[in-house]
Amino acid sequence: MSDTRPRTIFFVSDGTGITAETLGHSLLAQFPERSFKQVRAPFVDNIDKAIECAGQIREAAAEDGVRPIVFSTLVNEDSIAALHQADALFLDLFERFIGPLETELGERSTHAVGRFHGIADSLNYKHRIEAINFAMAHDDGVSSDGELAEADVILVGVSRSGKTPTSLYLAMQFGVKAANYPLIPEDFERNKLPGELHRYRNKLFGLTIAPERLSQIRQERRPNSRYAALDNCRYEIEAAHKLMRRENIRWLESTTKSIEEISATILQTIRLNRPGF
């Protein structure tokens, strides 16, 4: 019989810990019935910090009564050895992949601490920063015609359908310049797209959402308002669907999808192939 006591999960890295945490979350999501307590341990870039981290792992084991699980991307062998002095299930993400890559490529990796940070000087990093600035500057319809020409994708949908977070995720992860435009009742009354969007129909991608979920989200922002009323949300969603169908806009129902799924679908649909690192 499995031990169902809550376990502490450590994400240990000599850098930001994003790699360890992202892969760790993907793996832990396969066990939705289990309860986990998460501890982030970034910038463990010397042996003293590794020893200190090992102490934290021991404390968690004593408190939980069951050994912790550690997702690690450390590359320094001394730091790894110090960390392994604690009793835990260690999942060394680099160890599992670096060896096979070295064999396949016929050369030894750098094993350099914090190597990921060298990306700050790369063209990909520059594109991501530019894309983030673009997304922030072109949020909620704040765009001129000339500026829209720079966009890789223009997200359209009713207010609070997920356009802004999706725009920022596309920018941060893939360097995609995403503008977004809200579809509002005036657009439905005019029976046309807002602004100059018709000129960029090939860049448009629609996001829609279940009216019930939209009403819940809007209630948090403007409780008991006409804006958040369920019947109004139903009207706006239905009108948006009609408009997007008439204008032949590709669109996605986002209610039950994660932002990662939404972004992957958008990238696939608009045929953008950007490195997400």
C-alpha positions, 0 to 999 in steps of 0.5 A, a space after each residue: 500500500 502506498 504512503 499517502 503522507 504529504 511529501 516535500 518537493 525540492 527544486 534545486 538549481 545553480 541558476 533560477 530553477 525554472 528548468 527543474 521546476 517546469 519539468 518537475 511540475 510536469 511529472 508531478 501533475 501525473 499524480 493529481 491525488 497526491 499532496 505535495 509541499 514545494 520548496 524552491 532552492 535557486 542559486 545553489 552555486 557552491 558547496 556551502 549552499 549545497 550543504 545548507 540545502 541538504 540540511 533543509 532536506 533532512 529537516 523536511 524528512 524529519 517533519 514529514 516522516 517520509 523522505 522528500 523528492 528532489 528535482 536537481 539541475 546542479 552540474 558541479 560534482 562536489 555540490 551534487 555529492 554534498 546534496 546527496 548526503 541527505 536521504 531523499 529521492 534525487 532526480 538529477 535532470 542533467 545527469 539523465 540527459 547530458 550523458 547521452 547527449 555527450 555520447 551522441 555529439 562526441 564531445 564533453 559538455 561544459 558542466 559550467 555552473 549557471 550556463 543558462 544565463 549566457 543566453 542573456 547575450 543571445 539573439 533569442 533573449 533579445 527577441 523575448 525582451 522586445 516581445 514582452 515590451 511589445 505585448 505590454 505596449 499593445 494591450 487591450 487595443 492600444 495599437 496604431 495601424 503601423 504598429 500592428 504591422 509588427 505583430 506576429 499575432 493579434 489576439 481578439 476576444 471579449 474582455 477577460 477571455 485570456 488575451 493578456 496573459 496569453 500575449 505575455 506568455 507567448 512573448 516571454 517563452 517564445 519571443 512572439 510579438 502579440 497584440 490584443 484587441 477586446 471585442 466590445 458591444 459597440 463592435 457587435 452593434 457595428 457588425 465589424 472588427 474594431 479599428 484596422 484589424 480587417 487589414 491584418 486578418 491573417 494575423 488574427 486569432 480569437 479566444 473565447 470562453 464559457 459564459 459561466 466562467 467569464 461571469 465568474 471572472 468578471 464578478 471578481 473584478 466588478 461584482 454585481 455589475 451588468 458587465 459581469 451578469 451571466 446574460 450579458 456574458 452569454 450575449 457577448 460570447 455569442 456575438 463574438 462567435 458570430 463575428 469570428 465566424 463571419 470574418 473567418 477568424 481562427 479561434 480557440 475555446 480556452 475554458 478548460 485549457 492551460 495557457 501553455 496549451 493555448 499558446 502551443 495551439 496558436 503557434 501551430 495555427 499561425 505557423 510560427 516556429 520560435 525557440 522556447 528557451 
